[in-house]
Amino acid sequence: MGKGDKKSKKGKLAMGSFGVRRKNKTAKARAKRKSAPAKKAAAPKKAAAPKKAAAPKKAAKKAE
C-alpha cells in the first residue's frame, strides 16, 4: 500500500494515472470549474457593515 501499488490512491498519484480509486474530472466538470472563478472576480465587493458597539458589562455582585 505504497507509491508502487497501482491500485491504491497513493500509487495512482505517484504514477499520474486515474481509475476507481482516483477519478478523473470529466471535461464538463473542468469547463464548469474554469468559468466559475471568472464570474466571482467580476462581482463587485460589498462594503463591510459597521460593527455594533459593545454593550457595557455589568459588575458582578459580591456574595456576603
NORMO-V983740 format. One record per residue. OMEGA is omega as a letter, one per 30 degrees, with the letter a starting at -180 (none if undefined). Layout:
# NORMO-V983740
OMEGA, OMEGA
This chain:
# NORMO-V983740
a, a, a, a, a, a, a, l, a, l, l, l, a, a, a, a, a, l, a, a, a, a, l, l, l, a, a, l, l, l, l, a, a, a, a, a, l, l, a, a, a, a, l, a, l, l, a, l, l, a, l, l, a, l, l, a, l, l, a, l, l, l, a, none
